C-alpha cells in the first residue's frame, strides 16, 4: 500500500492502520496497476483520474453529482463548486443542523439541497466535503468557533489541509 494512501487513511481514522485487517480493507484488488501508455492515457475519456507514485496506482472516478445518482460507493468526496456563490457554503446552515426543510428558501437553494442530498447519500463508509476554509471563519477571518463546535457536535470532523 502506498505511503500516501496510508497517511490519508490514518488521518481520517485518527489511528494507526498498520494491521492485517486494515491492510486487507485498503488493498486495491482487481485494479490494473500498470500505467497506461502515454498516447492512450492522453486520449482516455473515461473520467478516471489515475495517480501513481511508482509502487502503487490509485484510480479515482470523477463525475458530477448527477452522474452517480442511484449508485453506492465506499467513499465520496464532494468538492465545493461555484455558481452564483459557493454551493456548500450556501447550505452550511443545513450541514450544521441550524436549519431544516426548504420552507422560505429560493429555487436555487432548494435545488442545491436536493443535489447535495443525492451526493451525501452515495457513500457507505466515508463522506468528505471539501470546502474553502473561509466558510468556517467569521467576517474578520478568525475561526468561527461556534460554527465549528456545532458541526463537531453533530458528528462532523473538521480537517484543514
C-alpha positions, 0 to 999 in steps of 0.5 A: 500500500502506498505511503500516501494512501496510508497517511490519508487513511490514518488521518481520517481514522485518527489511528494507526492502520498498520494491521492485517485487517486494515491492510486487507480493507485498503488493498486495491484488488482487481485494479490494473496497476500498470500505467497506461501508455502515454498516447492512450492515457492522453486520449482516455475519456473515461473520467478516471483520474489515475495517480501513481507514485511508482509502487502503487496506482490509485484510480479515482472516478470523477463525475458530477453529482448527477452522474452517480445518482442511484449508485453506492460507493465506499467513499465520496468526496464532494468538492465545493463548486461555484455558481452564483456563490459557493454551493456548500457554503450556501447550505452550511446552515443545513450541514450544521443542523441550524436549519431544516426543510426548504420552507422560505428558501429560493429555487436555487437553494432548494435545488442545491439541497436536493443535489447535495442530498443525492451526493451525501447519500452515495457513500457507505463508509466515508463522506468528505466535503471539501470546502474553502476554509473561509466558510468556517471563519467569521467576517474578520477571518478568525475561526468561527468557533461556534460554527465549528463546535456545532458541526463537531457536535453533530458528528462532523470532523473538521480537517484543514489541509 
